[in-house]
Amino acid sequence: MAETALSVKDLEAGYVPGVPIVRGVSFDLAAGEILAVLGPNGAGKSTLVRAIAGLVPRFAGAIALGGASLADLPPHKVVRRGFAYVPQVANVFADLTVDENFALGGYTLKGSREAHLRRVFDLFPDLVAKRGAKAGRLSGGQRQMVAIGRALMVEPRVLALDEPSAGLAPIIVHQVFAMIRAVAKAGVAVLVVEQNVRAALATADRALILAEGQERLTGRAAEIANDAAIARIYLGGAPESAGAGR
């Protein structure tokens, strides 16, 4: 059984003291595993990930990465512990080249970045020919590659992605989730917040469903994808069956 990369226990978090948005959420995430965080709008999905990243105040509960507490650490120290976060919007430096974006992602690295760059380009070979291009001029799928690749420069234990398919054409969405599978196959634990339920459940190993800031259900992604009653109650409708699961 793979080691636990991230452990969250009874987490409460929010923007205003005394008004928690995330209320008592718990889960474990193993190395190389993909966990999809799903639920209706306003369920607290993005707040959950931002709280783990140190961007939203934690009111109660525990967060541990590789057994070491992340609770109340500032975001830059959370990154150094091995947690990388890719936000939904403005997730690349548009006026910088691909290489410059990656250099910024690896600015905390000591010594040469070349080995880290090679690993990123091995995952995203389509970017090799784009190294000198400005990130803002790339396609939507390529920009997501840059955003994920920049996060991977620090070789995180856990990669968190907030709505990685937002605004992308269906064919590009397929490519993005193929990237996510490749990242997990390399041993990185992946936490992905998504509104595209079908794509998320078809990619993830497990799913965590939130509603009103609380955990409503955790289970195997394939089982949830094929249960119309669960989809209707918690996800606002049954996703089309696609033989979900990896």
C-alpha positions in Angstrom: 0.0 0.0 0.0 1.4 3.4 -1.0 2.5 5.8 1.8 0.1 8.6 2.8 1.3 11.8 1.2 -1.4 14.1 2.6 -3.6 13.8 5.6 -6.4 16.2 6.5 -8.4 15.7 9.7 -11.5 17.5 10.8 -10.5 20.7 9.0 -12.4 23.9 9.5 -11.4 26.9 7.5 -12.8 30.1 6.0 -12.2 33.8 5.3 -14.0 35.3 8.4 -13.3 34.1 11.9 -16.3 32.2 13.3 -17.8 31.7 9.8 -16.3 28.4 8.5 -16.8 27.5 4.9 -15.0 24.1 5.2 -16.6 22.3 8.1 -15.0 19.1 9.5 -13.5 17.7 6.3 -11.2 14.7 6.6 -9.4 12.6 4.0 -6.0 10.9 3.3 -4.3 10.9 -0.1 -1.6 8.4 -1.0 1.4 8.9 -3.2 0.5 8.3 -6.9 -3.2 8.6 -6.2 -5.7 11.0 -7.7 -8.5 12.3 -5.5 -11.3 14.3 -7.2 -13.0 16.9 -5.0 -16.6 17.4 -6.3 -19.8 19.1 -5.4 -22.1 21.9 -6.3 -21.0 25.5 -6.6 -20.4 27.0 -3.2 -19.7 23.7 -1.6 -16.2 24.8 -0.4 -14.1 22.8 -2.8 -11.6 25.6 -3.7 -11.6 26.9 -0.1 -10.5 23.4 1.0 -7.5 23.4 -1.3 -6.6 27.0 -0.6 -6.7 26.3 3.1 -4.2 23.4 2.7 -2.0 25.7 0.6 -1.9 28.2 3.5 -3.9 30.8 1.5 -7.1 30.6 3.7 -7.1 30.7 7.5 -7.5 27.4 9.3 -9.8 27.5 12.3 -9.5 23.9 13.5 -8.3 20.5 12.5 -5.0 19.1 11.3 -3.1 19.1 8.0 -0.1 16.9 7.5 2.2 16.3 4.5 4.4 13.2 4.8 3.6 13.2 8.6 4.8 16.8 9.1 2.2 19.4 10.1 1.3 22.2 7.5 -1.1 23.9 9.9 -0.7 27.7 9.9 2.4 27.7 7.8 2.7 30.6 5.2 2.2 29.5 1.6 5.9 29.7 0.7 6.8 27.2 3.5 3.9 24.9 2.4 5.5 24.8 -1.0 8.9 24.0 0.5 7.3 21.1 2.4 6.2 19.6 -0.9 2.7 20.9 -1.7 2.2 22.6 -5.0 -1.0 24.5 -6.0 -2.2 25.5 -9.4 -5.1 28.0 -9.3 -7.9 28.1 -11.8 -7.1 31.5 -13.4 -4.0 33.5 -14.0 -1.9 30.4 -13.5 0.9 31.3 -15.9 3.1 34.4 -16.3 1.7 35.4 -19.7 4.5 37.8 -20.6 7.3 35.4 -19.7 8.5 32.5 -21.9 7.9 28.8 -21.0 11.5 28.6 -19.8 11.1 31.7 -17.7 7.9 30.3 -16.1 9.7 27.1 -15.2 12.7 29.1 -13.8 10.3 30.9 -11.5 8.8 27.6 -10.4 12.2 26.4 -9.4 13.5 29.5 -7.8 13.8 27.8 -4.4 15.9 25.0 -5.8 19.6 24.9 -4.8 22.0 24.2 -7.6 21.2 23.4 -11.2 17.6 23.2 -12.4 18.5 21.2 -15.5 17.5 17.8 -14.1 14.2 19.2 -12.9 13.6 20.8 -16.4 14.3 17.5 -18.1 11.8 15.7 -16.0 9.1 18.3 -16.8 9.9 18.2 -20.5 9.8 14.4 -20.4 6.2 14.7 -19.1 5.2 17.5 -21.5 7.3 17.0 -24.7 5.0 19.3 -26.7 6.5 22.2 -24.8 10.1 21.5 -25.9 9.5 23.4 -29.2 7.8 26.2 -27.3 10.5 26.9 -24.7 11.1 30.4 -26.1 7.5 31.3 -26.6 5.6 33.6 -24.3 3.1 31.6 -22.2 0.3 34.0 -23.0 0.5 33.1 -26.7 0.1 29.4 -26.2 -3.1 27.3 -26.6 -5.3 26.7 -23.5 -4.0 23.1 -23.2 -0.3 24.3 -23.5 -0.9 26.9 -20.9 -2.1 24.2 -18.5 1.0 22.2 -19.3 3.1 25.3 -18.3 1.2 25.8 -15.1 1.4 22.2 -14.1 5.1 21.9 -15.2 6.0 25.0 -13.2 4.4 23.5 -10.1 6.3 20.3 -10.7 9.7 22.0 -10.8 10.0 21.7 -7.0 9.2 18.0 -7.2 6.2 18.2 -4.9 4.7 15.2 -3.0 1.3 16.6 -3.6 -0.1 18.6 -6.6 -3.4 20.4 -6.2 -5.3 21.6 -9.3 -8.2 24.0 -9.1 -10.6 23.5 -12.1 -7.9 22.5 -14.6 -10.5 22.0 -17.4 -12.2 25.4 -17.0 -12.7 27.2 -20.3 -11.1 24.5 -22.4 -12.5 22.7 -25.4 -13.5 19.1 -24.9 -10.6 17.7 -26.9 -8.2 19.8 -24.7 -9.9 18.6 -21.5 -9.1 15.1 -22.5 -5.4 16.1 -23.0 -5.3 17.8 -19.6 -6.7 14.8 -17.7 -4.2 12.6 -19.6 -1.5 14.9 -18.2 -2.9 14.4 -14.7 -2.7 10.7 -15.0 0.9 10.9 -16.2 1.8 13.1 -13.2 0.2 10.6 -10.8 2.0 7.7 -12.6 5.2 9.4 -11.8 4.4 9.0 -8.0 2.9 12.5 -7.2 -0.3 12.5 -5.2 -2.9 14.7 -7.1 -5.8 16.6 -5.5 -8.1 17.9 -8.2 -11.1 20.2 -7.8 -13.4 19.9 -10.8 -16.8 20.9 -12.1 -16.4 18.5 -15.1 -17.8 15.5 -13.2 -17.5 13.0 -16.0 -13.9 13.8 -16.7 -12.9 13.9 -13.1 -14.5 10.6 -12.2 -13.1 8.9 -15.3 -9.6 10.0 -14.2 -9.6 9.8 -10.4 -9.0 6.8 -8.2 -11.3 8.2 -5.5 -13.7 11.1 -5.1 -14.7 13.3 -2.2 -18.1 15.0 -2.5 -18.7 18.2 -0.6 -21.9 20.1 0.0 -22.3 23.2 2.2 -18.7 22.8 3.3 -19.1 19.3 4.7 -18.1 15.9 3.5 -21.1 14.0 2.1 -19.5 11.0 0.5 -16.1 9.5 -0.2 -15.6 6.4 -2.4 -14.1 4.8 -5.4 -14.5 7.1 -8.4 -15.8 4.3 -10.7 -18.5 3.4 -8.2 -19.7 6.9 -7.8 -19.7 7.5 -11.5 -22.0 4.6 -12.1 -24.4 5.4 -9.3 -27.2 7.6 -10.7 -28.7 8.2 -7.3 -25.5 9.6 -5.9 -25.0 11.8 -8.9 -28.5 13.1 -8.7 -28.4 13.9 -4.9 -24.9 15.3 -4.6 -23.8 16.4 -8.1 -26.9 17.9 -9.6 -27.6 15.2 -12.1 -26.3 11.9 -13.3 -23.1 12.1 -15.4 -23.3 10.1 -18.6 -21.9 6.7 -18.1 -18.4 6.5 -19.6 -17.0 3.3 -17.9 -15.4 5.6 -15.3 -12.3 4.7 -13.3 -8.8 3.9 -14.4 
